[in-house]
Amino acid sequence: MLPGSSTSLTALFSRLWKSFKTTGMCSRRHGGGRVRSTTPAEDRYIVLSAKRNRRTTAQQVANQFLAASGKQISRKTVARRLRGGGLYARRPVVCVPLTRQHRTARLQWCREHHNWTEQDWACVLFSDESRFSLSSDCRRQLIWHESGTAYRPENIQEKDRYPTCSIMVWAGIMINGRTRLHVVANGTMTGQRYIDEVLLPHVRLFPWCCR
């Protein structure tokens, strides 16, 4: 025995030597690691559960799995199985979902203007109103979705267009400039208010609008 060696080390060398004499190899045996807590069929069940309800949490999936199979697994195990199935926890895109008619109209508009020159676009002002919520949202809900599918309808969280405590603003942009940001005061934005508060004080200042 070598100085400083232990009995366990001697036993290891002995096993390796016997393995080499028997098989001609002394590599580690396959299957000696930790046994997986779920089967391939159970892995597919976990992934399917998350796809059916993409806003469910890993712990909720683990609870559903326990109720269905009687086996208890951790939320970390669930997260690993979902990643293995191509699902990742991400914050959903918040926007107004587009209907088929919306998408058709936008595509038609693009086709009608794809040959416009820079001079044509120089006479166009893009404007929009946006409403911003002044109340905090600490829910930070995540969803499970595959890479590259953030804008699919099932992965979109519909925007709250009229939050309780909010402020509305208007602004416009064009090739060589932009308007000032206009805060819309309380009340409904009627046609006359739009003329008095937006068109006359902001849009009328651009030279091309008088042509």
N, CA and C of each residue as an Amber inpcrd file, in Angstrom:
protein
   633
   0.8520000  -1.1920000   0.0000000   0.0000000   0.0000000   0.0000000
   0.8850000   1.2390000   0.0000000   0.5390000   2.2240000  -0.8130000
   1.3210000   3.4440000  -0.8910000   1.1300000   4.2640000   0.3630000
   2.1600000   5.0150000   0.7770000   2.0290000   5.8580000   1.9630000
   0.9280000   6.8870000   1.7580000   0.0730000   7.0380000   2.7540000
  -0.9990000   8.0320000   2.6990000  -2.2330000   7.5730000   1.9650000
  -2.2430000   6.3820000   1.3660000  -3.4260000   5.9080000   0.6590000
  -4.4200000   5.3350000   1.6430000  -5.6730000   5.2330000   1.2330000
  -6.7310000   4.7290000   2.0980000  -7.2410000   3.3970000   1.5870000
  -8.0130000   2.7570000   2.4310000  -8.5840000   1.4660000   2.0460000
  -9.5290000   1.6170000   0.8640000 -10.3170000   2.7120000   0.8460000
 -11.2570000   2.9300000  -0.2540000 -10.5380000   3.1300000  -1.5720000
  -9.3980000   3.8220000  -1.5380000  -8.6320000   4.0200000  -2.7640000
  -8.0780000   2.6990000  -3.2640000  -7.6150000   1.8540000  -2.3310000
  -7.1120000   0.5310000  -2.7120000  -8.2230000  -0.3080000  -3.3240000
  -9.4140000  -0.2280000  -2.7350000 -10.5490000  -0.9780000  -3.2680000
 -10.9170000  -0.4950000  -4.6610000 -10.8020000   0.8230000  -4.8930000
 -11.0960000   1.3760000  -6.2180000 -10.1280000   0.8390000  -7.2510000
  -8.8440000   0.8560000  -6.9400000  -7.8500000   0.3190000  -7.8690000
  -8.1050000  -1.1530000  -8.1390000  -8.5250000  -1.8750000  -7.0880000
  -8.7880000  -3.3000000  -7.2500000  -9.9410000  -3.5390000  -8.2090000
 -11.0190000  -2.7510000  -8.0790000 -12.1650000  -2.9120000  -8.9740000
 -11.7980000  -2.5570000 -10.4060000 -11.0190000  -1.4880000 -10.5690000
 -10.6150000  -1.0890000 -11.9160000  -9.7360000  -2.1500000 -12.5620000
  -8.8540000  -2.7430000 -11.7740000  -7.9590000  -3.7690000 -12.3200000
  -8.7460000  -5.0080000 -12.7290000  -9.7140000  -5.4090000 -11.9020000
 -10.5450000  -6.5550000 -12.2480000 -11.3670000  -6.2670000 -13.4970000
 -11.8880000  -5.0380000 -13.6010000 -12.6640000  -4.6700000 -14.7820000
 -11.8080000  -4.6920000 -16.0290000 -10.5590000  -4.2170000 -15.9100000
  -9.6660000  -4.1950000 -17.0690000  -9.3170000  -5.6060000 -17.5130000
  -9.0770000  -6.5210000 -16.5430000  -8.7230000  -7.8930000 -16.9020000
  -9.9040000  -8.6200000 -17.5150000 -11.1220000  -8.2410000 -17.1140000
 -12.3160000  -8.9310000 -17.6130000 -12.7870000  -8.3900000 -18.9580000
 -12.8480000  -7.0550000 -19.0860000 -13.4200000  -6.4270000 -20.2870000
 -12.4060000  -5.6920000 -21.1410000 -11.2070000  -5.4870000 -20.6140000
 -10.2220000  -4.7000000 -21.3360000 -10.4630000  -3.2110000 -21.2100000
 -11.4200000  -2.8090000 -20.3770000 -11.7510000  -1.4040000 -20.1600000
 -11.8930000  -1.1490000 -18.6670000 -11.6870000   0.1090000 -18.3020000
 -11.8650000   0.4730000 -16.8940000 -12.6690000   1.7620000 -16.7600000
 -13.5830000   2.0010000 -17.7160000 -14.4080000   3.2110000 -17.6810000
 -15.5680000   3.0250000 -16.7190000 -16.1990000   4.1450000 -16.3690000
 -17.3270000   4.1310000 -15.4390000 -18.5220000   3.4400000 -16.0660000
 -19.2210000   2.6450000 -15.2990000 -20.3820000   1.9370000 -15.8010000
 -21.5220000   2.9080000 -16.0980000 -22.2610000   2.6240000 -17.1700000
 -23.4080000   3.4590000 -17.5220000 -24.5520000   3.1850000 -16.5630000
 -25.3240000   4.2050000 -16.3070000 -26.4760000   4.0350000 -15.4410000
 -26.1610000   4.1180000 -13.9720000 -24.9640000   4.5820000 -13.6460000
 -24.6030000   4.6650000 -12.2460000 -25.0340000   5.9520000 -11.5830000
 -25.6430000   6.8820000 -12.3590000 -26.0540000   8.1630000 -11.7990000
 -27.4130000   8.0900000 -11.1330000 -27.9270000   9.2650000 -10.8000000
 -29.2090000   9.3430000 -10.1100000 -30.3460000   8.9630000 -11.0460000
 -31.2920000   8.1830000 -10.5530000 -32.4300000   7.7450000 -11.3470000
 -33.4010000   8.9090000 -11.5270000 -33.8890000   9.1040000 -12.7520000
 -34.8410000  10.1740000 -13.0190000 -36.1360000   9.9260000 -12.2580000
 -36.7150000  11.0190000 -11.7770000 -37.9380000  10.9070000 -10.9780000
 -39.1890000  10.7770000 -11.8280000 -39.0730000  11.0140000 -13.1430000
 -40.2220000  10.8980000 -14.0380000 -39.8540000  10.0730000 -15.2570000
 -40.8500000   9.4300000 -15.8250000 -40.6630000   8.6480000 -17.0390000
 -40.8740000   9.5420000 -18.2590000 -40.4770000   9.0930000 -19.4590000
 -40.7360000   9.8960000 -20.6670000 -42.2160000  10.2190000 -20.8550000
 -43.0940000   9.2740000 -20.5320000 -44.5330000   9.5350000 -20.6620000
 -44.9780000  10.6130000 -19.6790000 -44.4230000  10.5750000 -18.4720000
 -44.7640000  11.5940000 -17.4830000 -44.1950000  12.9540000 -17.8730000
 -43.0320000  12.9570000 -18.5240000 -42.4680000  14.2150000 -19.0190000
 -43.4060000  14.8540000 -20.0360000 -43.9670000  14.0340000 -20.9210000
 -44.8960000  14.5570000 -21.9260000 -46.1630000  15.0920000 -21.2600000
 -46.6020000  14.4460000 -20.2070000 -47.7820000  14.9210000 -19.4720000
 -47.5140000  16.2850000 -18.8500000 -46.3280000  16.4740000 -18.2930000
 -45.9720000  17.7520000 -17.6740000 -45.9660000  18.8680000 -18.7160000
 -45.3590000  18.6080000 -19.8730000 -45.3060000  19.6110000 -20.9420000
 -46.7130000  19.9300000 -21.4440000 -47.5380000  18.8950000 -21.6140000
 -48.9020000  19.1030000 -22.1000000 -49.7190000  19.9200000 -21.1060000
 -49.5030000  19.7010000 -19.8110000 -50.2250000  20.4640000 -18.7890000
 -49.9080000  21.9490000 -18.8940000 -48.6360000  22.2830000 -19.1250000
 -48.2420000  23.6880000 -19.2510000 -48.7680000  24.3010000 -20.5430000
 -48.8440000  23.5250000 -21.6190000 -49.3530000  24.0520000 -22.8840000
 -50.8500000  24.3180000 -22.8070000 -51.5510000  23.5060000 -22.0320000
 -52.9960000  23.7090000 -21.9000000 -53.3160000  24.9690000 -21.1070000
 -52.4780000  25.2940000 -20.1560000 -52.6470000  26.5210000 -19.3680000
 -51.2780000  27.1710000 -19.2330000 -50.9500000  28.0420000 -20.1690000
 -49.6050000  28.6000000 -20.2420000 -49.3050000  29.5670000 -19.1060000
 -50.3190000  29.9960000 -18.3700000 -50.1010000  30.9180000 -17.2580000
 -50.0120000  30.2050000 -15.9060000 -49.9990000  28.8930000 -15.9260000
 -49.8450000  28.1430000 -14.6950000 -48.4000000  28.2040000 -14.2220000
 -48.1840000  28.0380000 -12.9210000 -46.8310000  28.0680000 -12.3710000
 -46.2660000  26.6590000 -12.2970000 -44.9480000  26.5690000 -12.1170000
 -44.3090000  25.2600000 -11.9980000 -44.8430000  24.5050000 -10.7850000
 -45.1200000  25.2160000  -9.6960000 -45.6520000  24.5610000  -8.5070000
 -47.0500000  24.0230000  -8.7560000 -47.8560000  24.7600000  -9.5060000
 -49.2010000  24.2890000  -9.8250000 -49.1530000  23.0450000 -10.7020000
 -48.2080000  23.0100000 -11.6420000 -48.0450000  21.8130000 -12.4740000
 -47.6240000  20.6330000 -11.6070000 -46.7280000  20.8780000 -10.6570000
 -46.2980000  19.8090000  -9.7520000 -47.4720000  19.2870000  -8.9320000
 -48.3500000  20.1820000  -8.4920000 -49.5310000  19.7580000  -7.7330000
 -50.4850000  18.9430000  -8.6000000 -50.6650000  19.3500000  -9.8470000
 -51.5150000  18.5940000 -10.7670000 -50.9320000  17.2130000 -11.0330000
 -49.6120000  17.1600000 -11.1640000 -48.9420000  15.8840000 -11.4090000
 -49.1170000  14.9520000 -10.2100000 -49.0330000  15.4990000  -9.0020000
 -49.2260000  14.6960000  -7.7920000 -50.6390000  14.1350000  -7.7260000
 -51.6240000  14.9680000  -8.0710000 -53.0130000  14.5130000  -8.0420000
 -53.2820000  13.4410000  -9.0920000 -52.6020000  13.5340000 -10.2480000
 -52.8560000  12.5940000 -11.3360000 -52.0810000  11.2870000 -11.1930000
 -50.8590000  11.3630000 -10.6620000 -49.9950000  10.1740000 -10.6320000
 -49.6990000   9.6550000  -9.2330000 -49.9230000  10.4890000  -8.2310000
 -49.5750000  10.0860000  -6.8790000 -48.1040000  10.2420000  -6.5570000
 -47.3170000  10.7690000  -7.4950000 -45.8840000  10.9790000  -7.2970000
 -45.6210000  12.4530000  -7.0300000 -44.7780000  12.7170000  -6.0730000
 -44.4570000  14.0960000  -5.7150000 -43.1260000  14.4960000  -6.3410000
 -43.1320000  15.5950000  -7.0800000 -41.9140000  16.1360000  -7.6780000
 -41.8280000  17.6120000  -7.3230000 -40.6360000  18.1640000  -7.4000000
 -40.4350000  19.5670000  -7.0410000 -40.7310000  20.4740000  -8.2300000
 -40.9250000  21.7550000  -7.9440000 -41.1460000  22.7230000  -9.0230000
 -39.9100000  22.8680000  -9.8920000 -38.7120000  22.6370000  -9.3110000
 -37.4870000  22.6890000 -10.1060000 -37.4500000  21.5510000 -11.1170000
 -37.9340000  20.3840000 -10.7030000 -38.0210000  19.2630000 -11.6430000
 -38.9820000  19.5940000 -12.7700000 -40.1190000  20.2110000 -12.4260000
 -41.0860000  20.6200000 -13.4510000 -40.4480000  21.6000000 -14.4250000
 -39.7250000  22.5940000 -13.9050000 -39.0840000  23.5890000 -14.7690000
 -38.0770000  22.9260000 -15.7020000 -37.3250000  21.9420000 -15.2010000
 -36.3570000  21.2440000 -16.0600000 -37.0640000  20.4550000 -17.1490000
 -38.1610000  19.7980000 -16.8050000 -38.8920000  19.0200000 -17.8100000
 -39.5030000  19.9380000 -18.8680000 -39.9770000  21.1060000 -18.4440000
 -40.5600000  22.0420000 -19.4100000 -39.4890000  22.6150000 -20.3270000
 -38.3240000  22.9240000 -19.7730000 -37.2240000  23.3870000 -20.6320000
 -36.8180000  22.2940000 -21.6090000 -36.8150000  21.0540000 -21.1300000
 -36.5090000  19.9440000 -22.0260000 -37.5280000  19.8000000 -23.1370000
 -38.7690000  20.2350000 -22.8770000 -39.8150000  20.1920000 -23.8950000
 -39.9110000  21.4580000 -24.7170000 -38.9380000  22.3750000 -24.5390000
 -38.9050000  23.5960000 -25.3390000 -39.7410000  24.7310000 -24.8020000
 -40.2020000  24.6580000 -23.5580000 -41.0130000  25.7190000 -22.9590000
 -40.1890000  26.5010000 -21.9470000 -40.3120000  27.8350000 -22.0110000
 -39.5390000  28.7050000 -21.1270000 -40.4780000  29.7150000 -20.4770000
 -40.1800000  30.0710000 -19.2410000 -40.9950000  31.0470000 -18.5140000
 -40.5800000  32.4510000 -18.9370000 -41.5020000  33.1870000 -19.5350000
 -41.2260000  34.5360000 -20.0190000 -42.4130000  35.4410000 -19.6930000
 -42.1410000  36.7420000 -19.6320000 -43.2310000  37.7020000 -19.4540000
 -44.0020000  37.8200000 -20.7680000 -45.3230000  37.8100000 -20.7390000
 -46.0920000  37.8740000 -21.9780000 -46.0300000  39.2540000 -22.6190000
 -46.1630000  39.2860000 -23.9330000 -46.2710000  40.5460000 -24.6550000
 -47.6230000  41.1700000 -24.3330000 -47.6230000  42.4460000 -23.9600000
 -48.8610000  43.1430000 -23.6070000 -49.2550000  44.0490000 -24.7670000
 -50.3650000  43.7750000 -25.3950000 -50.8130000  44.5840000 -26.5330000
 -52.2830000  44.2930000 -26.7900000 -52.8340000  44.9970000 -27.7530000
 -54.2070000  44.7500000 -28.1840000 -54.1710000  43.6710000 -29.2590000
 -54.7600000  42.5160000 -29.0370000 -54.7150000  41.4370000 -30.0320000
 -55.3430000  41.8710000 -31.3540000 -54.7420000  41.4680000 -32.4580000
 -55.2450000  41.8090000 -33.7850000 -56.1510000  40.6990000 -34.3020000
 -57.2840000  41.0900000 -34.8410000 -58.1770000  40.1290000 -35.4650000
 -57.6970000  39.8500000 -36.8870000 -58.3330000  38.8890000 -37.5430000
 -57.9850000  38.5880000 -38.9310000 -58.2290000  39.8070000 -39.8240000
 -59.2950000  40.5590000 -39.5470000 -59.5890000  41.7580000 -40.3390000
 -58.5080000  42.8210000 -40.1440000 -58.0220000  42.9680000 -38.9090000
 -56.9420000  43.9240000 -38.6570000 -55.6970000  43.5660000 -39.4580000
 -55.3110000  42.3020000 -39.4250000 -54.1020000  41.8750000 -40.1370000
 -54.2600000  42.0390000 -41.6420000 -55.4550000  41.7380000 -42.1610000
 -55.7020000  41.8890000 -43.5990000 -55.6100000  43.3520000 -44.0130000
 -56.1960000  44.2460000 -43.2140000 -56.1660000  45.6750000 -43.5330000
 -54.7440000  46.2150000 -43.4880000 -53.9520000  45.7850000 -42.5240000
 -52.5700000  46.2610000 -42.4300000 -51.7280000  45.7650000 -43.6010000
 -51.9320000  44.5170000 -43.9890000 -51.1930000  43.9850000 -45.1260000
 -51.5600000  44.7240000 -46.4040000 -52.8380000  45.0210000 -46.5970000
 -53.2790000  45.7580000 -47.7750000 -52.6790000  47.1540000 -47.8010000
 -52.6250000  47.8150000 -46.6380000 -52.0470000  49.1580000 -46.5610000
 -50.5720000  49.1230000 -46.9340000 -49.8560000  48.1260000 -46.4770000
 -48.4300000  48.0090000 -46.8050000 -48.2200000  47.7950000 -48.2990000
 -49.0530000  46.9850000 -48.9090000 -48.9250000  46.7300000 -50.3430000
 -49.2090000  47.9910000 -51.1490000 -50.1350000  48.8170000 -50.6750000
 -50.4750000  50.0390000 -51.4050000 -49.3860000  51.1000000 -51.2980000
 -48.5330000  51.0240000 -50.2930000 -47.5380000  52.0710000 -50.0620000
 -46.0960000  51.5930000 -50.1830000 -45.8720000  50.3640000 -50.6250000
 -44.4900000  49.8570000 -50.6180000 -43.6140000  50.5240000 -51.6720000
 -44.2070000  51.2000000 -52.6560000 -43.4140000  51.8860000 -53.6820000
 -43.2430000  53.3780000 -53.4020000 -43.6990000  53.8510000 -52.2820000
 -43.5580000  55.2680000 -51.9680000 -42.0890000  55.6430000 -51.7970000
 -41.7650000  56.8610000 -52.2250000 -40.4000000  57.3750000 -52.0930000
 -40.2520000  58.1270000 -50.7710000 -39.0130000  58.5100000 -50.4750000
 -38.7710000  59.2800000 -49.2560000 -39.4970000  60.6180000 -49.3130000
 -39.6140000  61.1800000 -50.5080000 -40.3330000  62.4480000 -50.6530000
 -41.8200000  62.2750000 -50.3310000 -42.3780000  61.1440000 -50.7300000
 -43.7780000  60.8740000 -50.3970000 -43.9760000  60.7730000 -48.8850000
 -43.0760000  60.0440000 -48.2240000 -43.2070000  59.8500000 -46.7790000
 -42.9080000  61.1260000 -45.9980000 -42.1890000  62.0420000 -46.6090000
 -41.8610000  63.2930000 -45.9140000 -43.0980000  64.1280000 -45.6270000
 -44.1960000  63.8470000 -46.3000000 -45.4350000  64.5980000 -46.0900000
 -46.4300000  63.8450000 -45.2030000 -45.9340000  62.8410000 -44.5110000
 -46.8190000  62.0190000 -43.6760000 -46.4380000  62.1850000 -42.2090000
 -47.4250000  62.4000000 -41.3920000 -47.2380000  62.4720000 -39.9410000
 -47.9510000  61.2800000 -39.3070000 -47.1960000  60.4640000 -38.5900000
 -47.7800000  59.3430000 -37.8570000 -48.0710000  59.8050000 -36.4310000
 -49.3080000  59.7000000 -36.0190000 -49.6830000  60.1550000 -34.6750000
 -50.4930000  59.0740000 -33.9690000 -50.5020000  59.1690000 -32.6580000
 -51.2590000  58.1900000 -31.8830000 -51.4860000  58.7200000 -30.4730000
 -52.5400000  58.2210000 -29.8570000 -52.7880000  58.5090000 -28.4490000
 -52.4870000  57.2440000 -27.6530000 -51.9210000  57.4280000 -26.4830000
 -51.6200000  56.2960000 -25.6020000 -52.0600000  56.6340000 -24.1860000
 -52.6030000  55.6330000 -23.5360000 -53.0260000  55.7970000 -22.1510000
 -52.0970000  54.9860000 -21.2580000 -51.5310000  55.6320000 -20.2490000
 -50.5910000  54.9980000 -19.3330000 -51.2140000  54.8950000 -17.9460000
 -51.1030000  53.7110000 -17.3780000 -51.6400000  53.4820000 -16.0400000
 -50.7150000  54.0880000 -14.9950000 -51.3010000  54.7510000 -14.0190000
 -50.5410000  55.3420000 -12.9210000 -50.5210000  54.4430000 -11.6960000
 -51.2440000  53.3390000 -11.7530000 -51.2420000  52.3830000 -10.6440000
 -50.2420000  51.2850000 -10.9420000 -49.5370000  50.8350000  -9.9210000
 -48.5050000  49.8130000 -10.0970000 -49.1450000  48.4500000 -10.2770000
 -48.4550000  47.6060000 -11.0320000 -48.8950000  46.2300000 -11.2440000
 -47.7530000  45.3200000 -10.8260000 -47.8950000  44.6950000  -9.6670000
 -46.8130000  43.8780000  -9.1270000 -47.0310000  42.3940000  -9.3680000
 -47.9820000  42.0570000 -10.2250000 -48.2650000  40.6330000 -10.4240000
 -47.1360000  39.9310000 -11.1810000 -46.5590000  40.5830000 -12.1560000
 -45.4220000  40.0320000 -12.8990000 -45.6900000  38.5850000 -13.3180000
 -46.8110000  38.3730000 -13.9600000 -47.1800000  37.0260000 -14.3540000
 -46.3240000  36.5520000 -15.5150000 -45.8600000  35.3160000 -15.4410000
 -45.0760000  34.7020000 -16.4980000 -45.9250000  33.6570000 -17.2040000
 -45.5480000  33.3490000 -18.4420000 -46.2190000  32.2920000 -19.1850000
 -45.1640000  31.3590000 -19.7540000 -45.5970000  30.1550000 -20.1070000
 -44.7010000  29.1780000 -20.7290000 -44.9130000  29.2170000 -22.2370000
 -43.8640000  29.4860000 -22.9910000 -44.0020000  29.4390000 -24.4490000
 -42.6820000  29.0550000 -25.0970000 -42.7860000  28.5810000 -26.3410000
 -41.6210000  28.1680000 -27.1000000 -40.8800000  29.3910000 -27.6250000
 -39.6190000  29.2280000 -27.9520000 -38.8230000  30.3220000 -28.5120000
 -39.4150000  30.7610000 -29.8430000 -39.4830000  32.0770000 -30.0550000
 -39.9800000  32.6160000 -31.3160000 -41.4900000  32.6530000 -31.4460000
 -42.2330000  32.4270000 -30.3510000 -43.7000000  32.4140000 -30.4320000
 -44.3360000  33.4740000 -29.5390000 -43.5880000  34.5210000 -29.2040000
 -44.0830000  35.5210000 -28.2470000 -45.3440000  36.2280000 -28.7390000
 -45.5010000  36.3950000 -30.0650000 -46.6280000  37.1700000 -30.5850000
 -47.7830000  36.2960000 -31.0660000 -47.7570000  35.0200000 -30.7600000
 -48.9190000  34.1990000 -31.0700000 -50.0730000  34.5720000 -30.1340000
 -51.3080000  34.4740000 -30.6140000 -52.4490000  34.9180000 -29.7970000
 -52.4920000  34.2890000 -28.4110000 -52.1280000  33.0030000 -28.3050000
 -52.2150000  32.3450000 -26.9990000 -51.1530000  32.8280000 -26.0240000
 -50.1340000  33.5560000 -26.5290000 -49.0550000  34.0350000 -25.6650000
 -49.1310000  35.5320000 -25.3850000 -50.2050000  36.1740000 -25.8130000
 -50.3650000  37.6210000 -25.6430000 -51.2790000  37.9060000 -24.4610000
 -50.9010000  38.8650000 -23.6640000 -51.7660000  39.3400000 -22.5850000
 -52.4670000  40.6010000 -23.0550000 -53.7930000  40.5650000 -23.0710000
 -54.5540000  41.6950000 -23.6050000 -54.3290000  42.9410000 -22.7610000
 -54.0800000  44.0410000 -23.4390000 -53.8000000  45.3050000 -22.7690000
 -55.0620000  45.8790000 -22.1470000 -54.9070000  46.4060000 -20.9390000
 -56.0140000  47.1000000 -20.2770000 -56.1090000  48.4980000 -20.8690000
 -57.0630000  48.6980000 -21.7520000 -57.1330000  49.9520000 -22.5000000
 -57.6650000  51.1040000 -21.6560000 -58.3940000  50.7960000 -20.6090000
 -58.9730000  51.8610000 -19.8010000 -58.7270000  51.5900000 -18.3160000
 -57.4780000  51.7070000 -17.8660000 -57.1990000  51.5080000 -16.4430000
 -57.8710000  52.5780000 -15.6000000 -58.0940000  52.2390000 -14.3320000
 -58.8190000  53.1440000 -13.4330000 -58.0940000  54.4700000 -13.2480000
 -56.8150000  54.4020000 -12.9100000 -56.0210000  55.6140000 -12.6930000
 -54.9960000  55.7140000 -13.8130000 -55.1990000  56.6670000 -14.7330000
 -54.3450000  56.7130000 -15.9130000 -54.2320000  58.1330000 -16.4440000
 -53.3520000  58.2940000 -17.4250000 -53.1630000  59.5740000 -18.1020000
 -53.0170000  59.3010000 -19.5950000 -53.6400000  60.1520000 -20.4200000
 -53.5660000  59.9830000 -21.8730000 -52.6890000  61.0710000 -22.4740000
 -51.8490000  60.6660000 -23.4270000 -50.9770000  61.6180000 -24.1190000
 -51.0990000  61.4060000 -25.6210000 -50.7500000  62.4360000 -26.3800000
 -50.7580000  62.3780000 -27.8400000 -49.4230000  62.8890000 -28.3350000
 -48.9340000  62.2920000 -29.4460000 -47.6980000  62.7570000 -30.0800000
 -47.6670000  62.2660000 -31.5160000 -46.8230000  62.9100000 -32.3260000
 -46.6690000  62.5220000 -33.7180000 -45.2140000  62.5450000 -34.1360000
 -44.8600000  61.7050000 -35.1200000 -43.4960000  61.6530000 -35.6460000
 -43.5430000  61.6650000 -37.1650000 -42.4680000  62.1500000 -37.7660000
 -42.3050000  62.1150000 -39.2120000 -40.8190000  61.9680000 -39.5080000
 -40.4440000  61.9770000 -40.7780000 -39.0590000  61.7090000 -41.1600000
 -38.0960000  62.6880000 -40.5180000 -38.3990000  63.9700000 -40.5810000
 -37.4440000  64.9800000 -40.1120000 -37.8980000  65.7160000 -38.8580000
 -38.7580000  65.1290000 -38.0920000 -39.1820000  65.8370000 -36.8920000
 -40.2310000  65.0880000 -36.1030000 -40.6970000  65.7390000 -35.0700000
 -41.7320000  65.1800000 -34.2030000 -42.4910000  66.3280000 -33.5420000
 -43.6590000  66.0340000 -33.0770000 -44.4500000  67.0350000 -32.3710000
 -44.0670000  67.0470000 -30.8930000 -44.5830000  68.0170000 -30.1900000
 -44.4430000  68.0120000 -28.7410000 -45.4350000  67.0160000 -28.1410000
 -45.0920000  66.5100000 -26.9860000 -45.9860000  65.5830000 -26.2960000
 -47.1260000  66.3780000 -25.6620000 -48.3350000  66.0190000 -26.0270000
 -49.5120000  66.7240000 -25.5050000 -50.2510000  65.8340000 -24.5160000
 -50.4540000  66.3430000 -23.3210000 -51.2020000  65.6190000 -22.2950000
 -52.6820000  65.9540000 -22.4380000 -53.4920000  64.9480000 -22.6190000
 -54.9330000  65.1390000 -22.7740000 -55.5630000  65.2530000 -21.3940000
 -56.2190000  66.3680000 -21.1420000 -56.8340000  66.6000000 -19.8320000
 -58.0390000  65.6900000 -19.6430000 -58.6140000  65.7470000 -18.4740000
 -59.7640000  64.9010000 -18.1510000 -60.9070000  65.1460000 -19.1210000
 -61.6720000  64.1060000 -19.3340000 -62.8110000  64.2290000 -20.2250000
 -62.6350000  63.3970000 -21.4770000 -63.6430000  63.4160000 -22.3290000
 -63.6310000  62.6470000 -23.5640000 -63.0000000  63.4560000 -24.6900000
 -62.1680000  62.7950000 -25.4970000 -61.5350000  63.4520000 -26.6360000
 -62.5290000  63.4750000 -27.7930000 -63.2590000  64.5650000 -27.9070000
 -64.2240000  64.7240000 -28.9920000 -63.5250000  65.2630000 -30.2350000
 -64.2750000  65.3170000 -31.3370000 -63.7100000  65.8380000 -32.5680000
 -63.2830000  67.2900000 -32.4400000 -64.1140000  68.0960000 -31.7780000
 -63.7800000  69.5080000 -31.6110000 -62.5650000  69.6860000 -30.7110000
 -62.4670000  68.9020000 -29.6550000 -61.2910000  68.9810000 -28.7770000
 -60.0280000  68.5780000 -29.5380000 -60.1620000  67.5970000 -30.4220000
 -59.0080000  67.1560000 -31.2010000 -58.5150000  68.2830000 -32.1020000
 -59.4480000  69.0240000 -32.6880000 -59.0630000  70.1580000 -33.5400000
 -58.4060000  71.2530000 -32.7090000 -59.0330000  71.5980000 -31.5910000
 -58.5600000  72.7200000 -30.7720000 -57.2660000  72.4070000 -30.0210000
 -57.1110000  71.1860000 -29.5260000 -55.9790000  70.8650000 -28.6620000
 -54.8200000  70.1820000 -29.3830000 -55.1050000  69.5800000 -30.5520000
 -54.0560000  68.8130000 -31.2360000 -53.7310000  69.3920000 -32.6050000
 -54.7250000  69.4400000 -33.4930000 -54.4500000  69.8410000 -34.8730000
 -53.9560000  71.2820000 -34.9720000 -54.6670000  72.2090000 -34.3790000
 -54.2890000  73.6190000 -34.5090000 -52.9760000  73.9570000 -33.8070000
 -52.7600000  73.5780000 -32.5600000 -51.5140000  73.9800000 -31.8950000
 -50.3010000  73.1250000 -32.2440000 -50.4830000  71.9270000 -32.7930000
 -49.3460000  71.0340000 -33.0250000 -49.1330000  70.7230000 -34.5100000
 -50.1360000  70.1590000 -35.1680000 -49.9740000  69.7240000 -36.5570000
 -49.8660000  70.9100000 -37.4980000 -50.5990000  71.9860000 -37.2480000
 -50.6040000  73.1420000 -38.1510000 -49.2310000  73.7990000 -38.2530000
 -48.3370000  73.5480000 -37.3040000 -47.0140000  74.1740000 -37.3080000
 -46.0970000  73.6110000 -38.3860000 -46.4060000  72.4290000 -38.9230000
 -45.5530000  71.8410000 -39.9460000 -45.8680000  72.4710000 -41.3010000
 -44.8290000  72.8480000 -42.0800000 -45.0430000  73.5860000 -43.3370000
 -45.9260000  72.8680000 -44.3370000 -45.7580000  71.5380000 -44.4750000
 -46.4890000  70.8380000 -45.5250000 -47.9900000  70.7750000 -45.2790000
 -48.4410000  71.0190000 -44.0270000 -49.8820000  70.9120000 -43.7610000
 -50.6480000  72.0910000 -44.3560000 -49.9510000  73.1340000 -44.7670000
 -50.6170000  74.3090000 -45.3370000 -50.6370000  74.2670000 -46.8580000
 -50.0670000  73.2180000 -47.4460000 -50.0200000  73.1680000 -48.9080000
 -51.3690000  72.8050000 -49.4850000
